[in-house]
Structures are given as C-alpha cells and as structure tokens.
Amino acid sequence: MKWMPNLILWCIAIVSTVAAVVLWFREVRRLLQSGKSTVESAAGQLRVSRLKAAEENNPESAEVLKRSESIYRQAVEYYNATLQKPWIYLPGRLMGYQKEEET
C-alpha cells in the first residue's frame, strides 16, 4: 500500500500533461485555421479582382486589383509568420500545416 500515493501522483501528472498538450494543439489549430481561412478568402478576392481587371481595362479595376494583391500578400505573410513562431511550429507541422506560397 505504500506505492498507492505514488501511483496517484503519477496519474495526476500524466493526466495534467496530456490535458496541457491537447489544449496546446487545439489552440495552435485554431490560430492556424483562422490564418489559413483569411488567406483563402484573400485568394478568392484576388481571383475575382484579376478577372474584373482583365474584363474591364480601367483605372478603378487596376486600383482594386492592386489593393487585393496587397491584402493577399499581407494575409500570407501573417500566416507564415504565425506558423514560424516556436510554440506553433511543431504542432502546426505535425497537424499538416505548411508554409503558404504567394501566387
């Protein structure tokens, strides 16, 4: 019966460690999914802007395209910077998140 307190302490340590890792991975997933969603939204906006700029050859369309490209670049830079943070990199890579390339 002397081993019982040690067993309880080990169980508490294991459960708390597993809970911390699960919460860590869940928070990283939430952050990266949010960034990825922003990049995908900006990419869709950029596609539409490129189509409009090709159809309508006017200064307003060119200006909208320029802003859309800037928004997309900023979204990609923010996502990639988030992925490169030390506490996000390992779980992010293990969950399949990769660096986003600018198109």
Secondary structure, 3 states (H helix, E strand, C coil): CCHHHHHHHHHHHHHHHHHHHHHHHHHHHHHHHHHHHHHHHHHHHHHHHHHHHHHCCCHHHHHHHHHHHHHHHHHHHHHHHHHHCHHHHHHHHHCCCCCCCCC
